[in-house]
């Protein structure tokens, strides 16, 4: 008897009948598959959404901006060698600007002056309200242009503010909401106290469109003129340079910056740089490294679940072979080949794991949508490749772990099978 073209459909029907005939056993068998797929899809959706948020933030800040600092940015700046590095200076920025042919502009930042011990009190006070979460930066007046910063109320810092070292501030939206909770009340012109002195608010930063979990670091920022920050916190001599390079010449700009700074800082040939240069691509790559670590842990958990599920599938298929010994003998007696028997049991195993994959995928989609509903700021996006990969992996588990039972069934002697009780 030759196999008909309808055999795959018939085998799938037989597999479904077998599964429905042993509902509880089948459910226990595929639970590992379900757990593995849920873990993989949910974690992948969150990590993918987070990466897209990072890319959006980088694009909004400027894709041709290069960040230069004497310490390592993004971690690794706590060892003794780095702590002994001399900070960058205004003169370094001037030298880079004068000797480069691919730079549009350079912004100077005195970052986190309130983080330098007790020398600067960054607690803002207005009447009976306090804002203790400020991140105070001294910035040059071109900061807003280089980083595409918008102003919601008032104005940005001017060159006159910087040259005269005025006590003026531009605050973020979080600071504005804390000190002036009434949206109808203007923050412009208000005088607040900080570090034992009075400061006039001249502007409020507009909230960025992109953000991480709905937040952006500039929401907590308080900006003051660069020269004012040197007066207010004389011990804080750190300088971060944000270099705006010309489009499509980022690699040339990085090379020019490195050359100028190595010469000025007397870094010998063959020695590592005693400063750090980061491009937007480098920040994204750094985040990708973090994602890879978290993703690896998720893959390990998923593989464990799939392994348990696969072993369960192999076990249930071996039991099925034993239970259906006489059926196998009858099929062989009327002409079924070994290949047909192998195909039948492999397809049954893949059908079983595919059901587990579909259930796991449905639950994962539900969890991802629920997370986005309860936490709208949490990026969690399920993409088509996740769905296809999940289904492919679940079917592949059935194929791999169904081989042994299928081969065992195919090797059975038809005469012995017909005698089996």
C-alpha positions in Angstrom: 0.0 0.0 0.0 1.4 3.4 -1.0 1.2 6.4 1.1 -1.4 8.9 -0.1 -0.8 12.6 -0.4 -3.3 13.2 2.4 -1.1 11.3 4.9 0.4 14.4 6.6 -3.2 15.7 7.3 -4.3 12.3 8.5 -1.2 12.0 10.8 -1.9 15.4 12.3 -5.5 14.3 13.0 -4.2 11.2 14.6 -1.8 13.2 16.7 -4.5 15.6 17.8 -6.8 12.6 18.7 -4.0 11.1 20.7 -3.4 14.4 22.5 -7.1 15.0 23.3 -7.4 11.4 24.4 -4.7 12.0 27.1 -5.3 15.7 28.0 -3.7 15.7 31.4 -0.6 13.7 30.3 -0.2 16.0 27.2 -0.5 19.1 29.3 2.2 17.9 31.7 4.4 17.0 28.7 4.3 20.4 27.0 4.5 22.6 30.1 8.3 22.9 29.7 7.8 24.1 26.1 5.3 26.6 27.3 7.5 28.0 30.0 10.5 28.2 27.7 8.7 30.1 25.0 7.0 32.5 27.5 10.4 33.4 29.0 12.1 33.9 25.7 9.4 36.0 24.1 8.7 38.2 27.1 12.3 38.9 27.8 13.1 39.4 24.1 10.2 41.8 23.7 11.3 44.0 26.6 14.9 44.0 25.6 14.0 44.9 22.0 11.7 47.7 23.2 14.5 49.0 25.5 17.0 49.1 22.7 14.6 51.0 20.4 14.2 53.5 23.2 18.0 53.9 23.5 18.3 54.4 19.8 15.5 57.0 19.8 17.2 58.9 22.6 20.6 58.9 20.8 19.0 60.1 17.6 17.2 62.9 19.4 20.4 64.1 21.1 22.3 64.1 17.9 23.9 61.2 15.9 27.0 63.3 15.0 27.8 64.2 18.6 31.0 62.9 20.2 31.5 62.8 24.0 35.0 63.3 25.4 35.9 62.9 29.1 39.0 62.1 31.1 37.2 59.2 32.8 35.6 56.2 31.2 32.0 56.8 30.4 29.4 54.1 31.0 31.3 52.4 33.8 34.9 51.4 34.5 36.0 54.7 35.9 36.6 53.8 39.5 40.1 52.3 39.3 43.1 54.3 40.7 44.7 55.0 37.4 41.6 56.7 36.1 41.1 58.7 39.3 44.6 60.1 38.9 44.0 61.3 35.4 44.0 65.1 35.0 40.7 66.5 33.8 40.2 68.0 30.4 40.3 71.8 30.2 38.8 74.7 28.2 42.2 75.0 26.5 41.8 71.4 25.3 38.5 72.3 23.7 40.0 75.3 22.0 42.9 73.2 20.6 40.6 70.6 19.2 38.4 73.3 17.6 41.4 75.1 16.1 43.2 72.0 14.8 40.2 70.1 13.4 38.7 70.4 10.0 35.6 68.3 10.6 34.1 69.9 13.7 31.1 72.3 13.8 31.1 73.2 17.4 32.0 72.1 21.0 29.9 72.3 24.1 31.6 72.5 27.6 29.9 70.8 30.5 30.8 70.9 34.2 28.8 67.7 35.0 27.2 66.9 38.3 28.6 69.7 40.5 26.3 68.7 43.3 27.9 65.2 43.3 31.3 66.4 44.5 30.9 65.8 48.2 29.5 68.5 50.5 31.2 71.4 48.7 27.9 72.2 46.8 24.4 71.8 48.2 22.1 71.1 45.2 18.9 71.1 47.2 16.6 73.7 45.6 14.1 75.6 47.8 11.2 77.8 47.0 9.0 78.9 49.8 8.0 75.7 51.7 8.9 73.4 48.8 12.1 71.5 48.2 13.6 69.6 45.2 16.3 67.2 46.3 16.7 65.2 43.1 18.4 67.9 41.0 21.4 67.0 38.8 23.2 70.3 38.4 25.3 70.9 35.4 27.3 74.0 34.3 27.0 74.3 30.5 28.2 76.5 27.8 25.6 78.6 25.9 25.7 76.4 22.8 24.6 73.3 24.7 21.0 73.6 23.6 21.9 73.8 19.9 24.3 70.9 20.0 22.0 68.6 21.9 18.7 69.7 20.2 17.3 70.9 23.5 13.9 72.7 23.5 12.7 75.4 25.9 9.1 75.2 27.1 9.1 78.4 29.2 11.3 81.4 29.2 14.7 81.4 27.5 18.0 79.5 27.4 21.2 80.7 29.0 22.9 83.6 27.2 26.6 84.5 26.6 26.1 87.5 28.9 24.9 85.1 31.7 28.1 83.1 31.2 30.6 86.0 31.0 29.1 87.8 34.0 28.7 84.6 36.0 25.1 85.3 36.8 23.1 83.2 39.2 20.5 82.1 36.7 19.0 78.6 36.1 17.2 76.7 33.5 15.3 73.8 35.1 13.9 70.4 34.0 10.2 69.5 34.0 10.6 67.4 37.2 12.1 70.3 39.1 9.4 72.6 37.8 6.6 70.3 38.9 8.1 69.9 42.4 8.6 73.6 43.0 5.7 75.0 41.1 3.0 72.3 41.0 0.3 74.7 39.7 0.7 74.5 35.9 -0.8 78.0 35.6 1.9 79.5 37.8 4.9 80.7 35.8 8.3 79.6 37.0 10.1 82.3 35.0 11.5 85.1 37.2 11.0 83.1 40.4 14.0 83.2 42.9 15.0 80.0 44.6 17.7 79.1 47.1 20.5 76.7 46.4 23.9 76.2 48.0 23.2 79.1 50.4 22.6 81.6 47.6 19.7 82.9 45.5 19.1 81.9 41.9 16.7 83.2 39.3 14.9 80.8 37.1 15.0 82.0 33.5 13.8 79.0 31.6 12.2 75.5 31.7 13.4 72.7 29.5 10.9 71.0 27.2 10.4 67.3 27.9 12.1 65.1 25.3 9.9 63.0 23.0 12.0 59.9 23.6 12.8 58.5 27.0 13.7 55.4 28.9 10.7 54.1 30.8 9.1 57.4 30.1 11.9 59.4 31.8 14.8 61.3 30.5 17.9 62.5 32.5 17.1 66.1 31.6 13.8 65.9 33.5 15.9 66.1 36.7 18.5 68.5 35.3 19.2 72.0 36.5 21.4 74.0 34.2 23.5 77.0 35.1 26.1 79.0 33.0 29.5 77.2 32.7 31.5 80.0 34.2 29.0 80.4 37.0 29.5 76.7 37.9 33.2 77.3 38.2 32.5 80.1 40.7 29.9 78.2 42.7 31.9 74.9 42.9 35.6 75.8 42.5 36.7 72.3 43.6 34.7 70.7 40.8 37.2 71.0 37.9 35.8 68.3 35.6 35.0 69.1 32.0 33.0 67.0 29.6 33.3 68.0 26.0 30.5 67.3 23.5 31.9 67.7 20.0 29.5 68.2 17.2 31.1 66.7 14.1 30.2 67.2 10.5 27.7 64.7 9.1 29.3 61.5 7.5 32.7 62.4 8.9 32.4 61.0 12.4 35.4 58.6 12.2 37.6 61.4 10.9 36.5 63.7 13.8 37.2 61.0 16.4 40.7 60.5 14.9 41.4 64.2 15.0 40.2 64.6 18.6 42.3 61.6 19.7 45.4 63.0 17.9 45.1 66.4 19.5 44.5 65.1 23.0 47.3 62.5 22.9 49.7 65.3 21.9 48.5 67.7 24.5 48.4 65.2 27.3 51.8 63.7 26.3 50.6 60.2 25.8 53.5 58.1 24.4 53.3 56.0 21.3 51.9 52.5 22.2 50.3 53.7 25.5 46.5 53.7 26.0 44.6 56.9 25.9 44.2 58.6 29.3 40.8 59.9 28.2 37.6 58.4 26.8 35.9 59.1 23.5 32.4 57.9 22.9 30.3 58.1 19.8 26.5 57.4 19.7 27.3 54.0 18.1 29.6 53.2 21.0 26.8 53.9 23.5 24.4 51.7 21.6 27.1 49.0 21.4 27.6 49.3 25.1 23.9 48.8 25.8 23.9 45.9 23.4 26.5 44.3 25.6 24.2 44.6 28.6 21.3 43.2 26.5 23.5 40.3 25.5 24.1 39.4 29.1 20.5 39.5 30.1 19.5 37.8 26.9 21.9 35.0 27.6 20.4 34.4 31.0 16.9 34.3 29.5 18.1 31.9 26.8 19.6 29.6 29.4 16.3 29.5 31.3 14.4 29.0 28.1 16.7 26.1 27.0 16.2 24.5 30.4 12.4 24.7 29.9 12.7 23.4 26.4 15.0 20.5 27.5 12.5 19.5 30.1 9.7 19.7 27.6 11.7 17.8 25.0 12.4 14.9 27.4 8.7 14.8 28.3 7.8 14.6 24.6 10.3 11.8 24.1 8.9 9.9 27.1 5.3 10.3 26.0 6.1 9.2 22.5 7.9 6.1 23.8 4.8 5.3 25.8 2.7 5.9 22.7 4.8 3.5 20.7 4.3 0.8 23.3 0.6 1.4 23.5 0.2 1.3 19.7 2.4 -1.7 19.0 -0.4 -3.7 17.4 -1.5 -0.6 15.3 2.1 -0.3 14.0 2.1 -4.0 13.1 -1.1 -3.7 11.2 0.2 -0.7 9.3 3.3 -2.5 8.4 1.4 -5.6 7.4 -0.7 -3.7 4.8 2.4 -2.0 3.3 3.5 0.9 5.4 7.3 1.5 5.0 9.7 2.3 7.8 9.9 5.8 6.5 6.1 6.2 6.8 6.2 5.0 10.4 9.1 7.4 11.2 7.2 10.2 9.5 4.0 9.5 11.5 5.7 9.6 14.9 7.9 12.5 14.1 4.9 14.5 12.9 3.0 13.6 16.1 5.9 14.8 18.3 6.2 18.0 16.3 2.4 18.6 16.5 2.6 18.2 20.3 5.4 20.6 20.7 3.9 23.0 18.2 0.8 23.2 20.4 3.0 24.0 23.4 4.7 26.7 21.3 1.4 28.2 20.3 0.1 28.3 23.9 3.4 29.7 25.2 3.4 32.4 22.4 -0.2 33.3 23.2 0.5 33.7 26.9 3.7 35.7 26.1 1.7 38.1 23.9 -0.8 38.5 26.7 1.9 39.3 29.2 3.6 41.8 27.0 0.4 43.6 26.2 -0.6 43.6 29.9 2.8 45.1 30.8 2.4 47.8 28.3 -1.2 48.4 29.6 -0.2 48.6 33.3 3.2 50.3 32.6 2.8 52.4 29.5 6.4 53.6 29.9 7.8 50.0 29.8 9.0 49.3 26.3 7.8 45.8 25.4 7.3 45.0 21.7 6.7 41.6 20.2 8.0 41.5 16.6 7.3 39.0 13.8 10.7 37.4 14.0 10.1 36.4 17.7 6.8 34.7 16.7 8.4 32.8 13.8 11.5 31.8 15.8 9.4 30.6 18.8 7.2 28.4 16.5 10.3 27.1 14.7 12.1 26.3 17.9 9.1 24.5 19.4 8.6 22.4 16.3 12.4 21.7 16.2 12.2 20.4 19.8 9.6 17.9 18.7 11.7 16.9 15.7 14.9 16.3 17.8 13.3 14.5 20.7 10.9 12.5 18.5 13.6 10.8 16.5 14.3 8.0 19.1 10.7 7.0 19.5 10.1 7.2 15.8 13.1 5.0 15.0 12.0 2.5 17.7 8.6 2.3 16.1 10.0 1.8 12.6 12.3 -1.1 13.7 9.5 -3.1 15.3 8.9 -6.5 13.7 5.4 -6.6 12.2 4.8 -10.3 13.2 5.8 -9.6 16.8 3.6 -6.5 16.8 0.6 -8.5 15.7 1.2 -11.0 18.5 1.5 -8.2 21.1 -1.3 -8.0 23.7 
